[in-house]
Amino acid sequence: MSAETHYLDALEALDDGRREDARIEAKKATDADPEHLEAWGVYVDACLPPMGQPPSMIEAAQALAAIRRILALDPVRMDMWVRGGRILADELGMLHDALHWWQDCRQYAPDEVTPIVEMASILADMGEYSKAQERLQSILDENMDVGMTQFRKINSLLQLVRAAATQQEKEIFRPYEKHHDGWQAIAQKMGKPPMSENFIFLITTVPVLLLVIYFSSQFASGGWGPFCLNTVAIMFIVLLGIRNAKRWFQIINRPAFNLLRAMNFEAATGYTVIPEDMRTSVLYVYIMQRKPLAWQERTLKVIDKGTKLPKNWRLRLPDFEAHIVEETQEQFWSEESLEAYEEE
């Protein structure tokens, strides 16, 4: 059977929901024709579970390997860059690899905004706020084409990293700093789960609203004026309560966010930094249960391996200007080839 026949069988099986049959047929198609992009695309879809279901570590790894093959054949496939980046960062927790992935993407799509936003988001999760701010600011400085939805996300993320970047360096929790005060804060709060934003809103705002409603009922016969005034007061209290709940949510749950960053660090690097007593805590289990399946499986392998962080370990970020160098080199060689052609 030809590669095209296997591809059509794989496509039919995928449409029928027979994902394993689709994966086998797509693999046969790519074995017969390693450059069959459509078959590789079906293979990626067949490796991953249906929409809404988390992939396992093996499924995510198989899909990622196929995505790499597609990009090796057609490096301008932005949909595959996005898909691979999300698998690396969101499903597998390989944040450092995802940074390099998105920087590699910029070499083929230097004008795309998505890679910059994804890198800034990852850097913010890692606590590298100043570098995240630089990436987002480059979008505005270079006047890149941004849609309205993307602009709102960029603006919101930029405000977040600007506020975080104002902290002193010693206040920013970095898991590879063994004696940081953040570890002590985690130890004090690890016996209970984080407090939800809704709960904070309820305990801080609802009592005030009840008091306003109680006193407003005393003036119910005052006509439309007091009624409108009470309505405006209630709306103001609700909006203020939502705003304060978001701010207090970040402050109260800072130890939980620090532990989350440490867990992400272990998943990203493959080294263990979290003390053993924290791994059995309520807070750790709470966060672990809410992570994707592939992330959990990979993290458990890291824990079982138990490789401690080397003393000489350093964070190695990608060269964020590499795409500019690459673009300049391509332009140089094209001009040189043109001059040689004209001389001939």
PEGIWO-V739060 format. One line per field, one symbol per residue. ss: DSSP state (h for helix, s for strand, l for the rest). phi: phi as a letter, one per 30 degrees, with the letter a starting at -180 (. if undefined). burial: + if it has 9 or more other C-alpha atoms within 8 Angstrom, else -. Layout:
ss->???
phi->???
burial->???
This chain:
ss->llhhhhhhhhhhhhhlllhhhhhhhhhhhhhhllllhhhhhhhhhhhlllllllllhhhhhhhhhhhhhhhhhllllhhhhhhhhhhhhhhlllhhhhhhhhhhhhhhlllllhhhhhhhhhhhhhllhhhhhhhhhhhhhllllllhhhhhhhhhhhhhhhhhhlllhhhlllllllllhhhhhhhhhlllllllhhhhhhhhhhhhhhhhhhhhhhlhhhlhhhhhhhhhhhhhhhhhhhhhhhhhhhhhlhhhhhhhhhhhhhhhhllslllhhhhllhhhhhhhhlllhhhhhhhhhhhhhllslllllllllllllhhhhhhhhhhhhhhhhhhhhhhl
phi->.dddddddddddddddicddddddddddddddbdcddddddddddddcdeejcddddddddddddddddddddbdcdddddddddddddddciddddddddddddddcbdcddeedddddddddddicddddddddddddddhddbddddddddddddddddddddddeddddbedcdcdddddddedcddbdddddddddddcceedddddddddddcdddjdddddddddddddddddddddddddedddceedddddddddddddciccbdeddddcdddddededcceeddddddddddddidddddcdbdccdddcddddddddddddddddddddddd
burial->--+-+++-++++++---++-++++++++++-----+--+++++++++++----++++-++-+++-++++++---+----++--+++++++++++++++++++++++++++-++-++++++++++-++++++++-+++-+----+------+--+--++--++--+-------+++----+-++-++--++----+-+--+++-++++++--++--+---+-----++--+---+--++--++-+++-++---+-++-+++++++++++-++++----++-+++++++----++++++++--++---+-+------------+++-++-----------------
